[in-house]
Amino acid sequence: MSATPASKTRVTALPGDGIGPEVFEATRRIFEAANAPIEWEMAEAGAAVFKKGIASGAPRETLDSIAKNRLALKGPLETPVGYGEKSANVTLRKHFELYANIRPVRELPGIRTPFTGRGIDMVIVRENVEDVYAGIEHMQTPDVAQCLKLMTRPGCERIIRAAFGLAIAEDRKKVTCATKANIMKLTEGMMKRVFEQVGPDYPDIARDHIIIDNCAHQLVIAPEQFDVIVTSNMNGDIISDLAAGLVGGLGIAPSANLGDHAAIFEAVHGSAPQIAGKGLANPTALLSAAIMMLRHIGAFETAATIEQALFITLAEGQNLTGDLSPRGHGVGTDKFVGQVIANLGRASNQPSRDYHPLSLTPWPNLTAHTEPKTRELLGVDVFIESDLSAAELGASLAQLAEGSALTLDSISNRGVQVWPSTGGQTFLVDHFDCRFMLKEPAQGNGPQGISDLVKAIGQEHSWMHVEKLQRFDGKDAFERPQGEA
């Protein structure tokens, strides 16, 4: 996408809830004063939409507007209690497959924090649609809840390539992949493996891997060491907020949500209903997100002009909103906006970065599938609800498996083997993972004996879930319980 002074780019505007309309109007005024090449198409989402009975929080007209324009600027959205169970933010991300969440974290002039002077200037690239945020949950017993953590190879590859692409676009030198691969070897481990496979495609960018908890630790100890961090959805949600706190908090934090078909730019902060309508809101976060949007469409010069005016305003400390000023010295939103507009054309002591167009790797519009060279079925895990002891359950299941194509291999409880006993002191809940192994590994989907065994188990016990244990290309595609020999 590109824009020139002679042509304007149409953007869907979602002012949002609470202070959203105020910070959007502030951004619009600054853009108008800077002659930004943007034409707004107003739309709605959030609280007012939920109250109309639209459960997604985003009406069809809004979705159609974003689909047509491929760009949106969004203020904070609420989900009012009693009016909707879905987040409008999540609706928009998933509807448009906005898989890349981009969160820049940079020390801003005039905003003092305990980390001022450390040279913090990084970007966190968060996978935005997979992981536990797929929202697939079940109550498997009255006391045991399950949340499925789904990570895919295409999902990992496209967010990793987005991170390297961003590093190139912003002349950054290093990409760090942060995972919990030491514990979740199949899901988080997949991201680490894909990172190691994809990294050599970008020989000019340094790369390393870090365990996510150490990453959080290092963000506080030595945040200046990071340039670009790429990570999975929940990890990214947590560390991006942590990182924002290093440079002044969510009130100044912008964000971009990018996909193949649309891009939505937003402030990270909430709707702050306690100050809504009072003219006190700080528009820095949404303005910064809008500056990111200008760079996305190629309007680099206008973006730098507005950013420098913001930097000058923050550095000189005149006419700042209350959250940026000593108590009792803050001004309203209008005066802050007026000061930014007055500073248009000036250059601050903190230069804007050099930016180049960001190119995302396009993904084909088809169902991603990889067929292994070999596929073997080794057994099944049957998840059973029971109040029996591990020994009693083991004896019962071993007897039920007699004469079948499978044999009871082990029973685990919350990931720890409890049958055969290892001598540990595991506290039991009524949720057992009972592993049955085929006496002879089978090709493909295996013998009828599996369904016969599950039917037999169902006559004696309450089961809620069955998981096939497979081997792809000679490698086991499942993990062993803790304590298994």
C-alpha positions in Angstrom: 0.0 0.0 0.0 1.2 3.5 -0.6 -0.2 7.0 -0.4 0.9 10.3 -1.9 0.0 13.9 -1.0 -2.2 13.9 -4.1 -4.2 10.8 -3.1 -5.7 9.9 0.3 -5.9 6.5 1.8 -9.3 5.6 3.2 -9.2 4.2 6.8 -12.1 2.7 8.8 -12.3 4.8 12.1 -13.5 3.0 15.2 -13.4 5.6 18.0 -14.5 3.1 20.6 -15.7 3.5 24.1 -15.0 5.6 27.2 -12.2 8.1 26.2 -11.9 6.5 22.8 -13.9 9.2 20.9 -11.8 11.9 22.6 -8.5 10.5 21.8 -9.6 9.7 18.2 -10.8 13.3 17.7 -7.4 14.5 19.1 -5.6 12.3 16.6 -7.8 13.4 13.7 -7.1 17.1 14.5 -3.4 16.5 14.5 -3.5 14.5 11.2 -5.6 17.3 9.6 -3.1 20.0 10.7 -0.2 17.9 9.4 -2.1 17.3 6.1 -1.8 13.6 6.5 -3.0 11.7 3.4 -5.9 10.0 5.3 -9.6 10.0 4.6 -11.7 8.6 7.5 -14.7 6.3 7.2 -16.6 6.2 10.5 -17.8 2.9 11.9 -18.7 1.5 15.3 -17.8 -1.5 17.5 -17.8 -2.2 21.2 -20.3 -1.3 24.0 -22.9 0.5 21.9 -23.0 -2.5 19.5 -23.3 -5.1 22.2 -26.2 -3.1 23.6 -28.0 -3.4 20.3 -27.9 -7.2 20.7 -25.0 -7.9 18.3 -23.1 -10.6 20.2 -19.8 -10.1 18.4 -19.5 -6.4 19.2 -18.8 -5.6 15.5 -21.7 -5.2 13.1 -21.6 -6.4 9.5 -21.3 -2.8 8.3 -18.0 -2.4 10.2 -16.6 -5.7 9.0 -17.4 -4.8 5.4 -15.8 -1.4 5.8 -12.6 -2.9 7.1 -12.6 -5.5 4.4 -13.0 -2.9 1.8 -10.4 -0.4 3.2 -8.0 -3.0 4.5 -7.0 -0.5 7.2 -8.6 0.6 10.5 -7.6 2.8 13.5 -9.3 1.6 16.7 -9.8 3.2 20.1 -10.4 1.1 23.2 -13.5 -1.2 23.1 -15.6 -2.4 26.1 -17.6 -5.6 26.6 -20.3 -4.4 29.0 -21.3 -6.9 31.7 -24.6 -8.6 30.7 -24.5 -7.6 27.0 -22.0 -9.9 25.4 -19.6 -12.7 26.1 -17.2 -12.2 23.2 -14.5 -9.5 23.0 -15.0 -7.2 20.0 -11.2 -6.9 19.9 -10.8 -10.7 19.5 -13.7 -10.8 17.0 -11.8 -8.3 14.8 -8.4 -10.2 15.1 -9.9 -13.5 14.3 -12.3 -12.4 11.6 -9.4 -10.8 9.6 -6.8 -13.3 10.7 -4.6 -10.5 12.1 -1.9 -12.9 13.1 0.9 -10.4 13.9 0.7 -8.1 16.9 3.4 -5.5 16.7 4.2 -3.6 20.0 7.0 -1.1 19.8 8.6 -0.2 23.2 10.8 2.9 23.1 12.0 5.4 25.7 10.2 8.7 25.0 11.6 12.1 25.7 10.3 13.8 28.9 8.7 10.7 30.3 10.7 9.7 33.4 10.8 6.1 34.6 13.3 4.1 36.7 14.7 3.0 33.3 15.2 6.4 31.8 18.5 6.6 30.0 18.9 2.9 29.4 18.3 3.2 25.7 15.3 1.0 25.5 14.2 0.6 21.9 12.7 -2.7 21.0 9.7 -4.3 19.3 7.7 -7.3 20.6 6.2 -9.4 17.8 3.4 -11.5 19.3 1.5 -14.3 17.5 -2.0 -13.1 17.7 -4.6 -15.9 16.9 -3.3 -19.3 18.1 -2.1 -20.8 21.4 -4.5 -20.9 24.4 -6.2 -17.8 23.0 -7.9 -20.1 20.5 -10.3 -20.3 23.5 -11.0 -24.1 23.2 -11.9 -25.1 26.8 -13.8 -27.9 28.4 -14.9 -28.8 31.9 -13.8 -32.5 31.9 -15.0 -33.2 35.4 -16.8 -30.8 37.8 -13.4 -29.9 39.2 -11.1 -30.2 36.3 -10.9 -27.7 33.4 -9.0 -28.1 30.2 -7.7 -25.5 27.8 -6.2 -26.6 24.6 -2.9 -25.0 23.6 -2.9 -25.1 19.8 0.2 -24.1 17.9 0.8 -24.8 14.3 3.9 -24.9 12.1 2.4 -22.4 9.6 1.4 -20.1 12.5 4.9 -20.2 13.9 6.6 -19.7 10.6 4.5 -16.7 9.5 5.0 -14.8 12.8 8.7 -15.6 12.8 9.0 -14.3 9.2 7.0 -11.2 10.2 9.6 -10.6 13.0 12.5 -10.9 10.6 10.7 -8.7 8.1 10.1 -6.0 10.7 13.8 -6.2 11.7 14.7 -5.5 8.0 12.1 -2.7 7.7 13.4 -0.9 10.8 17.2 -1.6 10.3 17.3 -3.7 13.4 20.1 -6.1 14.1 18.8 -9.0 16.1 15.7 -11.2 16.6 15.2 -13.1 19.8 12.8 -16.0 20.0 11.3 -16.4 23.5 9.6 -19.7 24.3 8.8 -22.2 27.0 10.3 -25.0 24.9 12.1 -26.6 27.9 8.7 -27.6 29.3 6.2 -27.6 26.4 8.5 -29.4 23.9 5.8 -30.0 21.2 4.0 -26.7 21.2 6.5 -24.1 22.4 9.2 -26.3 21.1 7.7 -26.1 17.6 8.2 -22.3 17.6 11.9 -22.8 18.7 12.5 -25.4 16.0 10.8 -23.3 13.2 12.8 -20.3 14.4 16.0 -22.3 13.9 14.9 -23.5 10.5 13.8 -20.1 9.2 16.5 -18.0 10.7 19.2 -18.8 8.1 17.0 -17.2 5.4 17.9 -13.9 7.0 21.7 -14.0 7.2 22.1 -10.3 8.0 20.0 -10.5 11.1 21.6 -11.9 14.3 19.3 -14.4 16.2 19.1 -16.1 19.5 16.7 -18.0 21.7 15.7 -17.4 25.3 13.4 -19.1 27.7 10.4 -16.9 28.3 10.7 -16.6 32.1 14.3 -15.6 31.7 13.2 -13.1 29.0 10.9 -11.4 31.6 13.8 -11.4 34.0 16.2 -9.9 31.5 13.6 -7.3 30.4 13.9 -5.8 33.9 17.6 -6.4 34.4 19.0 -5.3 31.0 16.1 -4.3 28.7 18.5 -2.5 26.3 19.9 -5.8 25.1 16.7 -6.6 23.1 15.9 -5.4 19.6 13.1 -7.6 18.3 11.4 -10.3 20.4 9.1 -12.8 18.7 7.0 -15.1 20.9 3.7 -17.0 21.1 0.3 -15.5 22.0 0.0 -15.6 25.8 3.8 -15.1 26.3 3.6 -12.0 24.1 0.5 -10.7 25.8 2.3 -10.8 29.2 5.8 -9.5 28.2 4.5 -6.7 26.0 2.6 -5.2 28.9 5.7 -5.7 31.1 7.9 -4.0 28.5 5.4 -1.1 28.2 5.8 -0.5 31.9 9.5 0.1 31.5 9.0 3.2 29.4 5.9 4.7 31.0 3.0 2.3 30.9 0.0 1.4 28.7 -1.1 5.0 28.4 1.5 5.7 25.8 1.7 2.2 24.2 0.7 1.8 20.5 0.0 -1.5 18.7 -0.5 -2.8 15.2 -2.4 -6.0 14.3 -1.3 -7.2 10.8 -2.6 -9.9 8.5 -2.6 -10.7 4.8 -6.0 -9.0 4.2 -6.2 -6.1 6.7 -4.3 -4.1 9.3 -5.8 -2.6 12.5 -3.9 -0.1 14.5 -4.9 0.7 18.1 -4.1 2.1 21.5 -3.3 -0.6 24.0 -4.9 1.1 27.0 -8.4 0.6 28.2 -11.4 2.9 27.9 -10.9 4.7 31.3 -14.6 5.4 31.9 -13.8 7.3 35.0 -12.5 10.3 33.0 -14.5 9.8 29.8 -16.1 13.1 28.7 -14.0 15.3 31.0 -11.5 16.3 28.3 -8.6 14.9 30.3 -7.5 12.0 28.2 -4.0 11.5 26.9 -4.1 10.7 23.2 -0.4 9.7 22.9 -1.0 6.0 22.5 -3.6 6.3 19.7 -1.6 9.0 18.0 1.4 6.8 18.1 -0.6 3.9 16.6 -1.8 6.2 13.9 1.8 7.2 13.2 2.5 3.4 12.8 -0.4 3.3 10.3 1.1 6.1 8.3 4.3 4.2 7.9 2.4 1.1 7.0 0.9 3.0 3.9 4.3 4.4 3.0 3.7 8.0 4.3 7.1 8.1 6.1 7.7 11.8 5.9 4.3 12.7 7.4 4.7 10.1 10.1 8.1 11.5 11.1 6.7 15.1 11.1 4.0 14.2 13.5 6.2 12.0 15.7 8.8 14.7 16.0 6.1 17.2 17.1 5.0 14.7 19.7 8.6 14.2 20.9 9.1 18.0 21.2 5.9 18.4 23.2 6.9 15.6 25.6 10.5 16.8 25.9 9.6 20.4 26.6 6.9 19.5 29.1 4.5 22.3 28.3 0.8 21.6 28.2 0.9 17.9 29.0 -2.1 15.9 30.2 -2.3 15.1 33.9 -0.9 11.6 33.6 2.3 13.1 32.1 2.7 16.0 34.5 3.4 16.6 38.2 0.2 16.5 40.2 -1.8 19.6 39.7 0.0 20.8 36.6 -1.7 18.9 33.9 -3.9 20.4 31.1 -6.8 19.0 29.2 -6.7 17.1 25.9 -7.4 20.2 23.8 -4.4 22.1 25.0 -2.1 19.1 24.6 -3.3 18.7 21.0 -2.8 22.4 20.4 0.8 22.1 21.6 1.5 19.1 19.3 0.0 21.0 16.4 2.1 24.1 17.3 5.2 21.9 17.2 4.6 20.5 13.7 7.7 21.1 11.6 10.1 21.2 14.5 12.8 18.5 15.1 13.5 17.0 18.5 16.8 15.9 20.0 15.5 12.3 19.7 15.4 11.4 16.0 12.8 9.1 14.5 14.1 5.8 13.3 14.6 5.1 9.6 11.8 3.0 8.3 11.3 1.0 5.1 8.2 -0.8 3.8 7.4 -3.9 5.8 6.8 -6.9 3.6 4.8 -9.8 5.1 5.2 -13.2 3.5 1.8 -13.9 1.8 0.2 -17.2 2.7 -1.9 -19.3 0.3 -5.6 -19.5 0.7 -5.9 -23.2 1.3 -5.9 -25.7 4.2 -2.4 -26.2 5.4 -1.4 -29.8 5.5 1.8 -31.8 5.7 1.6 -35.5 4.9 4.4 -37.5 6.7 6.3 -40.1 4.8 5.3 -42.7 7.5 2.5 -42.6 10.0 2.1 -45.2 12.7 -0.5 -45.6 15.5 1.1 -46.7 18.7 -1.8 -46.5 21.1 -4.4 -44.2 22.7 -4.7 -42.0 25.8 -8.2 -42.4 27.3 -9.1 -39.7 29.9 -11.3 -41.0 32.6 -13.2 -39.5 35.5 -13.0 -41.7 38.5 -12.9 -41.5 42.3 -10.9 -44.8 42.6 -7.4 -45.0 43.7 -4.7 -45.3 41.0 -4.1 -48.9 42.0 -7.8 -49.7 41.8 -8.3 -48.0 38.5 -5.2 -49.7 37.1 -6.4 -53.1 38.1 -9.8 -52.5 36.5 -8.5 -51.1 33.2 -5.8 -53.8 32.9 -8.5 -56.4 33.2 -10.7 -54.6 30.6 -7.8 -54.6 28.1 -7.1 -58.3 28.4 -7.7 -60.1 25.1 -7.7 -56.8 23.2 -5.2 -55.4 20.7 -3.9 -53.1 23.4 -2.4 -53.3 26.9 -2.5 -50.8 29.7 0.9 -49.0 29.8 0.5 -46.3 32.5 -1.9 -44.0 34.3 -1.0 -40.3 35.0 -2.8 -37.7 37.1 -2.1 -34.0 36.1 0.9 -35.1 34.1 2.5 -37.3 36.8 2.6 -41.1 36.5 0.7 -42.8 39.3 0.4 -46.3 37.9 2.5 -48.3 38.1 3.5 -46.5 41.2 6.8 -44.6 41.3 6.6 -44.1 45.0 5.8 -40.4 44.8 3.3 -38.4 46.8 1.0 -37.1 44.0 -2.3 -35.5 45.1 -5.0 -37.2 43.1 -8.0 -35.5 41.4 -10.7 -37.3 39.5 -9.0 -37.0 36.1 -6.8 -39.8 34.9 -4.9 -40.1 31.7 -4.9 -43.8 30.9 -2.3 -44.8 28.3 -2.9 -48.0 26.3 -0.3 -49.2 23.8 -1.0 -51.4 20.8 0.7 -54.8 21.1 1.8 -54.3 17.4 2.1 -50.7 16.0 -0.4 -50.2 13.2 -0.2 -48.2 10.0 -2.7 -45.4 9.4 -5.6 -45.2 11.8 -5.1 -48.6 13.4 -7.3 -51.6 14.2 -11.0 -51.8 15.2 -9.7 -52.9 18.6 -9.4 -49.3 19.8 -13.0 -48.5 19.5 -13.9 -51.9 21.1 -11.6 -51.1 24.0 -13.2 -47.6 24.5 -16.6 -49.2 24.4 -15.6 -51.7 27.1 -14.2 -48.9 29.3 -17.4 -46.9 28.9 -19.4 -49.7 30.4 -17.4 -49.5 33.6 -16.0 -45.9 33.8 -16.9 -42.4 32.7 -14.5 -41.3 29.9 -14.5 -37.8 28.4 -11.6 -37.7 25.8 -9.5 -40.0 23.6 -6.2 -39.0 22.1 -4.4 -41.1 19.5 -0.7 -41.7 20.1 1.1 -41.4 16.8 4.6 -41.6 15.3 5.4 -39.4 12.3 8.4 -40.2 10.2 9.9 -42.4 13.0 9.4 -39.8 15.8 6.9 -40.1 18.6 4.3 -37.4 18.3 3.4 -37.3 22.1 5.0 -36.6 25.4 5.6 -39.0 28.3 4.2 -38.3 31.8 6.5 -37.1 34.5 8.0 -40.1 36.3 7.7 -42.6 33.5 10.8 -44.7 33.1 
